[in-house]
């Protein structure tokens, strides 16, 4: 059975972050949480060399994509999974 919070999520709620340098999933999660609020992160997982994050609102996904995130003074590459 699917949890109610996850049943509402679509690919539009997700972003894929390829840091391009060594960093942890937690560092990426904290950087995204600083932009949109830590409670907005619904799911966070490493997949191959990238991290996929699902947020509670599509508007927040767009905000992260537009503004980007910085981890240890380095900019990370962000993609919208529905655009892949």
Backbone as XML, in Angstrom:
<?xml version="1.0"?>
<chain id="A" units="angstrom">
  <residue number="1" name="UNK">
    <atom name="N" x="0.836" y="-1.174" z="0.000"/>
    <atom name="CA" x="0.000" y="0.000" z="0.000"/>
    <atom name="C" x="0.884" y="1.242" z="0.000"/>
  </residue>
  <residue number="2" name="UNK">
    <atom name="N" x="0.504" y="2.229" z="-0.774"/>
    <atom name="CA" x="1.274" y="3.460" z="-0.909"/>
    <atom name="C" x="0.832" y="4.464" z="0.140"/>
  </residue>
  <residue number="3" name="UNK">
    <atom name="N" x="1.811" y="5.096" z="0.773"/>
    <atom name="CA" x="1.527" y="6.150" z="1.740"/>
    <atom name="C" x="0.820" y="7.303" z="1.034"/>
  </residue>
  <residue number="4" name="UNK">
    <atom name="N" x="-0.122" y="7.954" z="1.699"/>
    <atom name="CA" x="-0.894" y="9.043" z="1.117"/>
    <atom name="C" x="-0.048" y="10.179" z="0.587"/>
  </residue>
  <residue number="5" name="UNK">
    <atom name="N" x="1.053" y="10.516" z="1.260"/>
    <atom name="CA" x="1.917" y="11.600" z="0.796"/>
    <atom name="C" x="2.588" y="11.264" z="-0.530"/>
  </residue>
  <residue number="6" name="UNK">
    <atom name="N" x="2.977" y="10.025" z="-0.711"/>
    <atom name="CA" x="3.685" y="9.635" z="-1.920"/>
    <atom name="C" x="2.744" y="9.376" z="-3.091"/>
  </residue>
  <residue number="7" name="UNK">
    <atom name="N" x="1.491" y="9.070" z="-2.831"/>
    <atom name="CA" x="0.539" y="8.787" z="-3.896"/>
    <atom name="C" x="0.284" y="10.023" z="-4.756"/>
  </residue>
  <residue number="8" name="UNK">
    <atom name="N" x="0.446" y="11.208" z="-4.195"/>
    <atom name="CA" x="0.176" y="12.457" z="-4.907"/>
    <atom name="C" x="1.364" y="12.936" z="-5.727"/>
  </residue>
  <residue number="9" name="UNK">
    <atom name="N" x="2.532" y="12.365" z="-5.521"/>
    <atom name="CA" x="3.731" y="12.838" z="-6.200"/>
    <atom name="C" x="3.809" y="12.313" z="-7.630"/>
  </residue>
  <residue number="10" name="UNK">
    <atom name="N" x="4.233" y="13.189" z="-8.542"/>
    <atom name="CA" x="4.453" y="12.816" z="-9.934"/>
    <atom name="C" x="5.898" y="13.144" z="-10.294"/>
  </residue>
  <residue number="11" name="UNK">
    <atom name="N" x="6.283" y="12.878" z="-11.532"/>
    <atom name="CA" x="7.643" y="13.217" z="-11.973"/>
    <atom name="C" x="7.894" y="14.715" z="-11.922"/>
  </residue>
  <residue number="12" name="UNK">
    <atom name="N" x="6.835" y="15.499" z="-12.024"/>
    <atom name="CA" x="6.983" y="16.955" z="-11.962"/>
    <atom name="C" x="7.413" y="17.428" z="-10.583"/>
  </residue>
  <residue number="13" name="UNK">
    <atom name="N" x="7.217" y="16.604" z="-9.564"/>
    <atom name="CA" x="7.609" y="16.941" z="-8.196"/>
    <atom name="C" x="9.079" y="16.623" z="-7.923"/>
  </residue>
  <residue number="14" name="UNK">
    <atom name="N" x="9.779" y="16.057" z="-8.906"/>
    <atom name="CA" x="11.143" y="15.591" z="-8.681"/>
    <atom name="C" x="12.201" y="16.410" z="-9.390"/>
  </residue>
  <residue number="15" name="UNK">
    <atom name="N" x="13.403" y="16.377" z="-8.827"/>
    <atom name="CA" x="14.571" y="16.969" z="-9.463"/>
    <atom name="C" x="15.738" y="16.000" z="-9.331"/>
  </residue>
  <residue number="16" name="UNK">
    <atom name="N" x="16.623" y="16.058" z="-10.316"/>
    <atom name="CA" x="17.818" y="15.217" z="-10.316"/>
    <atom name="C" x="19.028" y="16.134" z="-10.224"/>
  </residue>
  <residue number="17" name="UNK">
    <atom name="N" x="19.863" y="15.894" z="-9.235"/>
    <atom name="CA" x="21.022" y="16.747" z="-8.997"/>
    <atom name="C" x="22.295" y="15.933" z="-9.199"/>
  </residue>
  <residue number="18" name="UNK">
    <atom name="N" x="23.119" y="16.379" z="-10.144"/>
    <atom name="CA" x="24.429" y="15.773" z="-10.396"/>
    <atom name="C" x="25.477" y="16.764" z="-9.916"/>
  </residue>
  <residue number="19" name="UNK">
    <atom name="N" x="26.061" y="16.494" z="-8.780"/>
    <atom name="CA" x="26.983" y="17.456" z="-8.175"/>
    <atom name="C" x="28.260" y="17.627" z="-8.989"/>
  </residue>
  <residue number="20" name="UNK">
    <atom name="N" x="28.781" y="16.564" z="-9.569"/>
    <atom name="CA" x="30.013" y="16.668" z="-10.329"/>
    <atom name="C" x="31.263" y="16.665" z="-9.461"/>
  </residue>
  <residue number="21" name="UNK">
    <atom name="N" x="31.080" y="16.529" z="-8.161"/>
    <atom name="CA" x="32.188" y="16.444" z="-7.212"/>
    <atom name="C" x="31.700" y="15.626" z="-6.027"/>
  </residue>
  <residue number="22" name="UNK">
    <atom name="N" x="32.610" y="15.187" z="-5.198"/>
    <atom name="CA" x="32.245" y="14.321" z="-4.071"/>
    <atom name="C" x="31.455" y="15.097" z="-3.017"/>
  </residue>
  <residue number="23" name="UNK">
    <atom name="N" x="30.225" y="14.647" z="-2.776"/>
    <atom name="CA" x="29.407" y="15.204" z="-1.697"/>
    <atom name="C" x="28.392" y="14.139" z="-1.284"/>
  </residue>
  <residue number="24" name="UNK">
    <atom name="N" x="27.849" y="14.291" z="-0.106"/>
    <atom name="CA" x="26.918" y="13.293" z="0.415"/>
    <atom name="C" x="25.481" y="13.652" z="0.064"/>
  </residue>
  <residue number="25" name="UNK">
    <atom name="N" x="24.613" y="12.666" z="0.178"/>
    <atom name="CA" x="23.180" y="12.879" z="-0.024"/>
    <atom name="C" x="22.670" y="13.906" z="0.982"/>
  </residue>
  <residue number="26" name="UNK">
    <atom name="N" x="23.181" y="13.829" z="2.201"/>
    <atom name="CA" x="22.750" y="14.753" z="3.253"/>
    <atom name="C" x="23.108" y="16.194" z="2.917"/>
  </residue>
  <residue number="27" name="UNK">
    <atom name="N" x="24.296" y="16.420" z="2.358"/>
    <atom name="CA" x="24.702" y="17.777" z="1.981"/>
    <atom name="C" x="23.773" y="18.349" z="0.914"/>
  </residue>
  <residue number="28" name="UNK">
    <atom name="N" x="23.407" y="17.523" z="-0.050"/>
    <atom name="CA" x="22.495" y="17.972" z="-1.099"/>
    <atom name="C" x="21.116" y="18.240" z="-0.512"/>
  </residue>
  <residue number="29" name="UNK">
    <atom name="N" x="20.642" y="17.346" z="0.351"/>
    <atom name="CA" x="19.344" y="17.543" z="0.992"/>
    <atom name="C" x="19.295" y="18.817" z="1.816"/>
  </residue>
  <residue number="30" name="UNK">
    <atom name="N" x="20.361" y="19.109" z="2.535"/>
    <atom name="CA" x="20.415" y="20.342" z="3.330"/>
    <atom name="C" x="20.414" y="21.582" z="2.440"/>
  </residue>
  <residue number="31" name="UNK">
    <atom name="N" x="21.136" y="21.527" z="1.320"/>
    <atom name="CA" x="21.180" y="22.671" z="0.405"/>
    <atom name="C" x="19.811" y="22.944" z="-0.212"/>
  </residue>
  <residue number="32" name="UNK">
    <atom name="N" x="19.107" y="21.888" z="-0.609"/>
    <atom name="CA" x="17.762" y="22.057" z="-1.167"/>
    <atom name="C" x="16.806" y="22.522" z="-0.075"/>
  </residue>
  <residue number="33" name="UNK">
    <atom name="N" x="16.917" y="21.950" z="1.116"/>
    <atom name="CA" x="16.062" y="22.340" z="2.232"/>
    <atom name="C" x="16.212" y="23.799" z="2.608"/>
  </residue>
  <residue number="34" name="UNK">
    <atom name="N" x="17.410" y="24.350" z="2.473"/>
    <atom name="CA" x="17.625" y="25.771" z="2.747"/>
    <atom name="C" x="16.878" y="26.651" z="1.758"/>
  </residue>
  <residue number="35" name="UNK">
    <atom name="N" x="16.698" y="26.180" z="0.526"/>
    <atom name="CA" x="15.987" y="26.951" z="-0.506"/>
    <atom name="C" x="14.476" y="26.911" z="-0.324"/>
  </residue>
  <residue number="36" name="UNK">
    <atom name="N" x="13.930" y="25.720" z="-0.033"/>
    <atom name="CA" x="12.471" y="25.554" z="-0.058"/>
    <atom name="C" x="11.877" y="25.130" z="1.274"/>
  </residue>
  <residue number="37" name="UNK">
    <atom name="N" x="12.703" y="24.936" z="2.273"/>
    <atom name="CA" x="12.218" y="24.456" z="3.571"/>
    <atom name="C" x="12.441" y="22.963" z="3.695"/>
  </residue>
  <residue number="38" name="UNK">
    <atom name="N" x="13.016" y="22.559" z="4.799"/>
    <atom name="CA" x="13.370" y="21.146" z="4.981"/>
    <atom name="C" x="12.148" y="20.237" z="5.014"/>
  </residue>
  <residue number="39" name="UNK">
    <atom name="N" x="11.006" y="20.741" z="5.469"/>
    <atom name="CA" x="9.783" y="19.943" z="5.511"/>
    <atom name="C" x="9.184" y="19.677" z="4.144"/>
  </residue>
  <residue number="40" name="UNK">
    <atom name="N" x="9.652" y="20.390" z="3.127"/>
    <atom name="CA" x="9.131" y="20.214" z="1.769"/>
    <atom name="C" x="9.704" y="18.994" z="1.071"/>
  </residue>
  <residue number="41" name="UNK">
    <atom name="N" x="10.810" y="18.464" z="1.575"/>
    <atom name="CA" x="11.440" y="17.292" z="0.960"/>
    <atom name="C" x="10.667" y="16.046" z="1.376"/>
  </residue>
  <residue number="42" name="UNK">
    <atom name="N" x="10.103" y="15.355" z="0.381"/>
    <atom name="CA" x="9.318" y="14.148" z="0.653"/>
    <atom name="C" x="10.127" y="12.875" z="0.477"/>
  </residue>
  <residue number="43" name="UNK">
    <atom name="N" x="11.101" y="12.898" z="-0.426"/>
    <atom name="CA" x="11.922" y="11.718" z="-0.672"/>
    <atom name="C" x="13.272" y="12.176" z="-1.202"/>
  </residue>
  <residue number="44" name="UNK">
    <atom name="N" x="14.317" y="11.428" z="-0.832"/>
    <atom name="CA" x="15.680" y="11.780" z="-1.209"/>
    <atom name="C" x="16.462" y="10.483" z="-1.357"/>
  </residue>
  <residue number="45" name="UNK">
    <atom name="N" x="17.065" y="10.261" z="-2.535"/>
    <atom name="CA" x="17.799" y="9.010" z="-2.744"/>
    <atom name="C" x="18.909" y="9.205" z="-3.763"/>
  </residue>
  <residue number="46" name="UNK">
    <atom name="N" x="20.011" y="8.478" z="-3.567"/>
    <atom name="CA" x="21.096" y="8.484" z="-4.552"/>
    <atom name="C" x="20.774" y="7.426" z="-5.603"/>
  </residue>
  <residue number="47" name="UNK">
    <atom name="N" x="20.902" y="7.831" z="-6.859"/>
    <atom name="CA" x="20.700" y="6.920" z="-7.982"/>
    <atom name="C" x="21.879" y="7.103" z="-8.927"/>
  </residue>
  <residue number="48" name="UNK">
    <atom name="N" x="22.718" y="6.089" z="-9.018"/>
    <atom name="CA" x="23.968" y="6.150" z="-9.783"/>
    <atom name="C" x="24.825" y="7.281" z="-9.235"/>
  </residue>
  <residue number="49" name="UNK">
    <atom name="N" x="25.205" y="8.238" z="-10.050"/>
    <atom name="CA" x="26.064" y="9.318" z="-9.567"/>
    <atom name="C" x="25.280" y="10.588" z="-9.245"/>
  </residue>
  <residue number="50" name="UNK">
    <atom name="N" x="23.960" y="10.506" z="-9.238"/>
    <atom name="CA" x="23.113" y="11.672" z="-8.982"/>
    <atom name="C" x="22.240" y="11.435" z="-7.755"/>
  </residue>
  <residue number="51" name="UNK">
    <atom name="N" x="21.570" y="12.494" z="-7.326"/>
    <atom name="CA" x="20.614" y="12.409" z="-6.226"/>
    <atom name="C" x="19.263" y="12.861" z="-6.765"/>
  </residue>
  <residue number="52" name="UNK">
    <atom name="N" x="18.222" y="12.088" z="-6.503"/>
    <atom name="CA" x="16.868" y="12.431" z="-6.914"/>
    <atom name="C" x="16.087" y="12.838" z="-5.678"/>
  </residue>
  <residue number="53" name="UNK">
    <atom name="N" x="15.442" y="14.000" z="-5.764"/>
    <atom name="CA" x="14.678" y="14.546" z="-4.645"/>
    <atom name="C" x="13.261" y="14.832" z="-5.112"/>
  </residue>
  <residue number="54" name="UNK">
    <atom name="N" x="12.279" y="14.428" z="-4.310"/>
    <atom name="CA" x="10.890" y="14.773" z="-4.565"/>
    <atom name="C" x="10.442" y="15.783" z="-3.521"/>
  </residue>
  <residue number="55" name="UNK">
    <atom name="N" x="9.832" y="16.882" z="-4.005"/>
    <atom name="CA" x="9.342" y="17.944" z="-3.137"/>
    <atom name="C" x="7.824" y="17.936" z="-3.112"/>
  </residue>
  <residue number="56" name="UNK">
    <atom name="N" x="7.238" y="18.625" z="-2.141"/>
    <atom name="CA" x="5.791" y="18.593" z="-1.969"/>
    <atom name="C" x="5.024" y="19.439" z="-2.978"/>
  </residue>
  <residue number="57" name="UNK">
    <atom name="N" x="5.662" y="20.422" z="-3.609"/>
    <atom name="CA" x="4.975" y="21.289" z="-4.566"/>
    <atom name="C" x="5.834" y="21.500" z="-5.810"/>
  </residue>
  <residue number="58" name="UNK">
    <atom name="N" x="5.181" y="21.520" z="-6.970"/>
    <atom name="CA" x="5.878" y="21.725" z="-8.236"/>
    <atom name="C" x="6.517" y="23.115" z="-8.275"/>
  </residue>
  <residue number="59" name="UNK">
    <atom name="N" x="5.876" y="24.100" z="-7.664"/>
    <atom name="CA" x="6.422" y="25.457" z="-7.637"/>
    <atom name="C" x="7.788" y="25.492" z="-6.947"/>
  </residue>
  <residue number="60" name="UNK">
    <atom name="N" x="7.952" y="24.694" z="-5.924"/>
    <atom name="CA" x="9.229" y="24.634" z="-5.210"/>
    <atom name="C" x="10.291" y="23.949" z="-6.060"/>
  </residue>
  <residue number="61" name="UNK">
    <atom name="N" x="9.888" y="22.969" z="-6.847"/>
    <atom name="CA" x="10.811" y="22.322" z="-7.789"/>
    <atom name="C" x="11.325" y="23.365" z="-8.778"/>
  </residue>
  <residue number="62" name="UNK">
    <atom name="N" x="10.403" y="24.159" z="-9.325"/>
    <atom name="CA" x="10.791" y="25.201" z="-10.274"/>
    <atom name="C" x="11.726" y="26.220" z="-9.633"/>
  </residue>
  <residue number="63" name="UNK">
    <atom name="N" x="11.492" y="26.559" z="-8.377"/>
    <atom name="CA" x="12.348" y="27.500" z="-7.650"/>
    <atom name="C" x="13.773" y="26.969" z="-7.544"/>
  </residue>
  <residue number="64" name="UNK">
    <atom name="N" x="13.920" y="25.703" z="-7.190"/>
    <atom name="CA" x="15.258" y="25.104" z="-7.057"/>
    <atom name="C" x="15.954" y="25.049" z="-8.411"/>
  </residue>
  <residue number="65" name="UNK">
    <atom name="N" x="15.209" y="24.718" z="-9.464"/>
    <atom name="CA" x="15.796" y="24.645" z="-10.801"/>
    <atom name="C" x="16.247" y="26.029" z="-11.265"/>
  </residue>
  <residue number="66" name="UNK">
    <atom name="N" x="15.429" y="27.053" z="-11.016"/>
    <atom name="CA" x="15.760" y="28.411" z="-11.452"/>
    <atom name="C" x="16.938" y="29.002" z="-10.684"/>
  </residue>
  <residue number="67" name="UNK">
    <atom name="N" x="16.970" y="28.803" z="-9.372"/>
    <atom name="CA" x="18.003" y="29.439" z="-8.550"/>
    <atom name="C" x="19.246" y="28.582" z="-8.385"/>
  </residue>
  <residue number="68" name="UNK">
    <atom name="N" x="19.108" y="27.263" z="-8.495"/>
    <atom name="CA" x="20.234" y="26.364" z="-8.301"/>
    <atom name="C" x="20.579" y="26.223" z="-6.826"/>
  </residue>
  <residue number="69" name="UNK">
    <atom name="N" x="21.538" y="25.358" z="-6.536"/>
    <atom name="CA" x="22.007" y="25.178" z="-5.163"/>
    <atom name="C" x="23.528" y="25.230" z="-5.155"/>
  </residue>
  <residue number="70" name="UNK">
    <atom name="N" x="24.062" y="25.604" z="-4.021"/>
    <atom name="CA" x="25.508" y="25.662" z="-3.849"/>
    <atom name="C" x="25.896" y="24.763" z="-2.687"/>
  </residue>
  <residue number="71" name="UNK">
    <atom name="N" x="26.862" y="23.880" z="-2.944"/>
    <atom name="CA" x="27.366" y="22.971" z="-1.915"/>
    <atom name="C" x="28.869" y="23.197" z="-1.819"/>
  </residue>
  <residue number="72" name="UNK">
    <atom name="N" x="29.331" y="23.572" z="-0.656"/>
    <atom name="CA" x="30.763" y="23.816" z="-0.432"/>
    <atom name="C" x="31.329" y="24.785" z="-1.471"/>
  </residue>
  <residue number="73" name="UNK">
    <atom name="N" x="30.620" y="25.883" z="-1.699"/>
    <atom name="CA" x="30.981" y="26.959" z="-2.639"/>
    <atom name="C" x="31.043" y="26.507" z="-4.093"/>
  </residue>
  <residue number="74" name="UNK">
    <atom name="N" x="30.441" y="25.373" z="-4.425"/>
    <atom name="CA" x="30.401" y="24.896" z="-5.805"/>
    <atom name="C" x="28.953" y="24.779" z="-6.253"/>
  </residue>
  <residue number="75" name="UNK">
    <atom name="N" x="28.688" y="25.177" z="-7.500"/>
    <atom name="CA" x="27.351" y="25.103" z="-8.075"/>
    <atom name="C" x="27.103" y="23.684" z="-8.583"/>
  </residue>
  <residue number="76" name="UNK">
    <atom name="N" x="25.886" y="23.174" z="-8.396"/>
    <atom name="CA" x="25.537" y="21.823" z="-8.828"/>
    <atom name="C" x="24.612" y="21.868" z="-10.033"/>
  </residue>
  <residue number="77" name="UNK">
    <atom name="N" x="24.696" y="20.855" z="-10.864"/>
    <atom name="CA" x="23.838" y="20.729" z="-12.042"/>
    <atom name="C" x="22.506" y="20.129" z="-11.621"/>
  </residue>
  <residue number="78" name="UNK">
    <atom name="N" x="21.403" y="20.792" z="-12.008"/>
    <atom name="CA" x="20.066" y="20.338" z="-11.625"/>
    <atom name="C" x="19.250" y="20.106" z="-12.883"/>
  </residue>
  <residue number="79" name="UNK">
    <atom name="N" x="18.550" y="18.964" z="-12.921"/>
    <atom name="CA" x="17.683" y="18.625" z="-14.044"/>
    <atom name="C" x="16.296" y="18.275" z="-13.536"/>
  </residue>
  <residue number="80" name="UNK">
    <atom name="N" x="15.313" y="18.544" z="-14.377"/>
    <atom name="CA" x="13.945" y="18.140" z="-14.082"/>
    <atom name="C" x="13.753" y="16.767" z="-14.720"/>
  </residue>
  <residue number="81" name="UNK">
    <atom name="N" x="13.438" y="15.712" z="-13.928"/>
    <atom name="CA" x="13.335" y="14.358" z="-14.494"/>
    <atom name="C" x="12.355" y="14.232" z="-15.651"/>
  </residue>
  <residue number="82" name="UNK">
    <atom name="N" x="11.303" y="15.039" z="-15.701"/>
    <atom name="CA" x="10.352" y="14.924" z="-16.800"/>
    <atom name="C" x="10.944" y="15.455" z="-18.103"/>
  </residue>
  <residue number="83" name="UNK">
    <atom name="N" x="12.062" y="16.166" z="-18.023"/>
    <atom name="CA" x="12.724" y="16.683" z="-19.218"/>
    <atom name="C" x="13.784" y="15.735" z="-19.759"/>
  </residue>
  <residue number="84" name="UNK">
    <atom name="N" x="14.062" y="14.648" z="-19.064"/>
    <atom name="CA" x="15.118" y="13.721" z="-19.489"/>
    <atom name="C" x="14.685" y="12.877" z="-20.656"/>
  </residue>
</chain>
